[in-house]
Amino acid sequence: MCRNITTLRGLEPAATGEEIEAGARQYVRKITGVQKTSAATEEAFERAVAEITAISTRVLTELPPRKQPPKTEPPMRRLARRA
């Protein structure tokens, strides 16, 4: 669906809440087609982001460790490394 969402499972150190929320936000943007929220879409959009963040956090903690780290580094870590 969206090739730009980075794999967060298996990162060292583990994915942060901020990274998980960023992935959830990108996912909700993609499936809804909403890039910038309006008064009519903001509440539903933010609720979806919060729910997907919580579910993603839970599944990342419940899955066993990966044998290989992800092939790509999350965008937030690439930006931090450059700074």
MIDOSE-1310 file (N, C-alpha, C; in nm, 2 decimals, decimal comma, always signed):
residues 83
mcrn	+0,08/-0,12/+0,00/+0,00/+0,00/+0,00/+0,09/+0,12/+0,00; +0,16/+0,14/+0,10/+0,25/+0,26/+0,11/+0,39/+0,22/+0,13; +0,47/+0,23/+0,04/+0,61/+0,18/+0,05/+0,69/+0,27/+0,14; +0,65/+0,39/+0,17/+0,73/+0,48/+0,25/+0,72/+0,46/+0,40
ittl	+0,63/+0,37/+0,45/+0,62/+0,35/+0,59/+0,73/+0,25/+0,63; +0,82/+0,29/+0,72/+0,94/+0,22/+0,76/+0,90/+0,11/+0,86; +0,97/+0,00/+0,85/+0,96/-0,11/+0,95/+1,02/-0,06/+1,08; +0,94/-0,07/+1,19/+0,99/-0,03/+1,32/+1,03/-0,15/+1,41
rgle	+0,99/-0,27/+1,37/+1,02/-0,38/+1,45/+1,16/-0,42/+1,43; +1,24/-0,44/+1,54/+1,38/-0,48/+1,53/+1,48/-0,37/+1,54; +1,43/-0,25/+1,56/+1,53/-0,14/+1,56/+1,61/-0,14/+1,69; +1,73/-0,10/+1,69/+1,81/-0,08/+1,81/+1,86/+0,06/+1,82
paat	+1,82/+0,14/+1,92/+1,73/+0,10/+2,02/+1,59/+0,09/+1,97; +1,50/+0,04/+2,05/+1,36/+0,01/+2,01/+1,29/+0,14/+1,96; +1,19/+0,12/+1,87/+1,12/+0,24/+1,82/+1,06/+0,32/+1,93; +1,06/+0,45/+1,92/+1,01/+0,54/+2,02/+0,86/+0,56/+1,99
geei	+0,79/+0,61/+2,09/+0,65/+0,65/+2,08/+0,63/+0,75/+1,96; +0,73/+0,84/+1,95/+0,72/+0,94/+1,84/+0,73/+0,88/+1,71; +0,82/+0,78/+1,69/+0,83/+0,71/+1,56/+0,71/+0,63/+1,53; +0,65/+0,56/+1,63/+0,53/+0,48/+1,61/+0,41/+0,57/+1,57
eaga	+0,40/+0,69/+1,64/+0,29/+0,78/+1,60/+0,31/+0,84/+1,46; +0,43/+0,86/+1,42/+0,46/+0,92/+1,29/+0,42/+0,81/+1,18; +0,45/+0,68/+1,21/+0,40/+0,58/+1,11/+0,25/+0,57/+1,11; +0,19/+0,58/+1,23/+0,04/+0,57/+1,23/-0,02/+0,69/+1,16
rqyv	+0,04/+0,81/+1,18/-0,01/+0,93/+1,11/+0,00/+0,91/+0,96; +0,11/+0,86/+0,91/+0,13/+0,84/+0,77/+0,03/+0,74/+0,71; +0,01/+0,64/+0,79/-0,09/+0,53/+0,75/-0,23/+0,59/+0,73; -0,27/+0,67/+0,84/-0,41/+0,73/+0,83/-0,42/+0,83/+0,72
rkit	-0,31/+0,91/+0,69/-0,31/+1,00/+0,58/-0,33/+0,92/+0,45; -0,26/+0,81/+0,44/-0,27/+0,74/+0,31/-0,41/+0,68/+0,29; -0,47/+0,61/+0,39/-0,59/+0,55/+0,37/-0,71/+0,64/+0,36; -0,70/+0,76/+0,42/-0,81/+0,86/+0,42/-0,80/+0,96/+0,30
gvqk	-0,68/+0,98/+0,26/-0,66/+1,08/+0,16/-0,66/+1,22/+0,22; -0,65/+1,23/+0,35/-0,65/+1,36/+0,42/-0,50/+1,40/+0,45; -0,45/+1,50/+0,38/-0,32/+1,54/+0,41/-0,31/+1,65/+0,51; -0,41/+1,74/+0,51/-0,42/+1,85/+0,61/-0,56/+1,84/+0,66
tsaa	-0,57/+1,83/+0,80/-0,71/+1,82/+0,85/-0,78/+1,95/+0,85; -0,91/+1,95/+0,85/-1,00/+2,06/+0,86/-1,08/+2,04/+0,99; -1,16/+2,14/+1,02/-1,25/+2,13/+1,14/-1,34/+2,01/+1,13; -1,38/+1,97/+1,01/-1,47/+1,86/+0,98/-1,40/+1,72/+1,00
teea	-1,27/+1,72/+0,97/-1,19/+1,59/+0,97/-1,10/+1,57/+1,09; -1,06/+1,68/+1,16/-0,96/+1,67/+1,26/-0,99/+1,57/+1,38; -1,11/+1,57/+1,43/-1,14/+1,49/+1,55/-1,13/+1,34/+1,51; -1,19/+1,30/+1,40/-1,19/+1,16/+1,35/-1,04/+1,12/+1,31
fera	-0,97/+1,21/+1,25/-0,84/+1,18/+1,21/-0,75/+1,16/+1,33; -0,75/+1,25/+1,42/-0,66/+1,23/+1,54/-0,70/+1,11/+1,63; -0,83/+1,08/+1,63/-0,87/+0,96/+1,71/-0,82/+0,83/+1,64; -0,82/+0,83/+1,51/-0,77/+0,72/+1,43/-0,62/+0,70/+1,45
vaei	-0,54/+0,82/+1,45/-0,40/+0,81/+1,47/-0,37/+0,76/+1,61; -0,44/+0,80/+1,71/-0,42/+0,76/+1,85/-0,45/+0,61/+1,86; -0,56/+0,56/+1,80/-0,59/+0,42/+1,81/-0,49/+0,33/+1,74; -0,44/+0,37/+1,62/-0,35/+0,30/+1,55/-0,21/+0,30/+1,62
tais	-0,18/+0,41/+1,68/-0,05/+0,42/+1,76/-0,05/+0,32/+1,87; -0,16/+0,31/+1,94/-0,18/+0,22/+2,06/-0,17/+0,08/+2,01; -0,24/+0,04/+1,90/-0,23/-0,09/+1,85/-0,09/-0,13/+1,80; -0,03/-0,04/+1,73/+0,11/-0,06/+1,68/+0,20/-0,08/+1,79
trvl	+0,19/+0,00/+1,90/+0,28/-0,01/+2,01/+0,26/-0,15/+2,07; +0,14/-0,19/+2,09/+0,11/-0,32/+2,15/+0,17/-0,44/+2,07; +0,15/-0,43/+1,94/+0,19/-0,54/+1,85/+0,35/-0,55/+1,85; +0,41/-0,43/+1,85/+0,56/-0,43/+1,85/+0,62/-0,49/+1,98
telp	+0,55/-0,47/+2,09/+0,60/-0,53/+2,22/+0,56/-0,68/+2,23; +0,46/-0,72/+2,16/+0,42/-0,86/+2,17/+0,49/-0,96/+2,07; +0,54/-0,90/+1,96/+0,61/-0,99/+1,87/+0,75/-1,02/+1,92; +0,80/-1,14/+1,88/+0,93/-1,18/+1,92/+1,04/-1,09/+1,85
prkq	+1,16/-1,09/+1,90/+1,26/-1,01/+1,83/+1,29/-1,06/+1,69; +1,33/-0,97/+1,61/+1,37/-1,00/+1,47/+1,51/-1,06/+1,47; +1,53/-1,15/+1,37/+1,67/-1,20/+1,36/+1,76/-1,10/+1,28; +1,70/-1,03/+1,20/+1,77/-0,93/+1,12/+1,71/-0,79/+1,14
ppkt	+1,80/-0,69/+1,15/+1,74/-0,55/+1,17/+1,67/-0,51/+1,04; +1,58/-0,41/+1,05/+1,52/-0,36/+0,92/+1,62/-0,31/+0,83; +1,59/-0,31/+0,70/+1,69/-0,27/+0,60/+1,70/-0,12/+0,59; +1,60/-0,05/+0,63/+1,60/+0,10/+0,62/+1,59/+0,16/+0,76
eppm	+1,65/+0,28/+0,78/+1,64/+0,35/+0,90/+1,52/+0,44/+0,89; +1,44/+0,46/+1,00/+1,33/+0,54/+1,00/+1,37/+0,69/+0,97; +1,28/+0,76/+0,90/+1,32/+0,90/+0,87/+1,36/+0,99/+0,98; +1,29/+0,97/+1,10/+1,33/+1,06/+1,21/+1,47/+1,03/+1,26
rrla	+1,52/+0,91/+1,25/+1,65/+0,88/+1,29/+1,75/+0,93/+1,19; +1,71/+0,93/+1,06/+1,80/+0,98/+0,96/+1,82/+1,13/+0,98; +1,71/+1,20/+1,01/+1,72/+1,35/+1,03/+1,81/+1,38/+1,15; +1,79/+1,30/+1,26/+1,87/+1,32/+1,38/+2,01/+1,30/+1,36
rra	+2,05/+1,20/+1,28/+2,19/+1,17/+1,25/+2,25/+1,28/+1,17; +2,18/+1,34/+1,08/+2,23/+1,45/+1,00/+2,26/+1,58/+1,08; +2,18/+1,60/+1,18/+2,18/+1,72/+1,26/+2,31/+1,73/+1,35
